[in-house]
Amino acid sequence: MKASELREMTTDQLNKELATLKEELFNLRFQHAINQLDNPMRIKAVKKDIARILTVMGENE
């Protein structure tokens, strides 16, 4: 997800996306712990998306 796409979203949409990504990150970490994770680079991508959302939310305030 690109920052320009995130800037077009409302605060409610950003909060929903943030919650979804945090849940996905939890599930990915759990899968990684029990060695069932197919793509470990997905964890890094999700963390970056979370950081982008938090940055855009900070800009909006």
C-alpha positions in Angstrom: 0.0 0.0 0.0 1.4 3.4 -1.0 1.4 6.5 1.2 -0.5 8.4 -1.4 -3.3 5.9 -1.2 -3.3 6.2 2.6 -3.5 10.0 2.5 -6.8 9.7 0.6 -8.4 7.6 3.3 -10.5 8.9 6.2 -9.4 8.4 9.8 -12.0 5.6 10.3 -10.7 3.8 7.2 -7.1 4.1 8.5 -8.1 2.8 11.9 -9.8 -0.3 10.3 -6.8 -0.9 8.0 -4.4 -0.6 11.0 -6.4 -3.1 13.0 -6.5 -5.5 10.1 -2.7 -5.3 9.6 -2.0 -5.7 13.3 -4.1 -8.9 13.3 -2.3 -10.1 10.2 1.1 -9.4 11.8 0.0 -11.4 14.9 -1.0 -14.3 12.8 2.2 -14.2 10.7 4.3 -14.2 13.9 2.4 -17.1 15.2 2.9 -19.1 12.0 6.6 -18.2 12.0 6.9 -19.5 15.6 5.5 -22.9 14.6 7.4 -23.0 11.3 4.4 -22.8 9.0 5.2 -19.5 7.4 5.6 -19.7 3.6 6.9 -16.1 3.0 8.8 -14.7 5.9 9.3 -11.4 4.0 5.6 -10.7 4.5 6.2 -9.9 8.1 8.6 -7.1 7.0 6.0 -5.8 4.5 3.2 -5.7 7.0 5.4 -3.9 9.6 6.2 -1.2 7.0 2.5 -0.8 6.1 1.7 -0.3 9.8 4.4 2.3 10.0 3.1 4.1 6.9 -0.4 4.2 8.4 0.8 5.6 11.7 2.9 8.2 9.8 -0.1 9.4 7.8 -2.3 9.5 10.9 0.3 11.6 12.6 0.4 14.0 9.6 -3.4 14.4 9.8 -3.3 15.5 13.4 
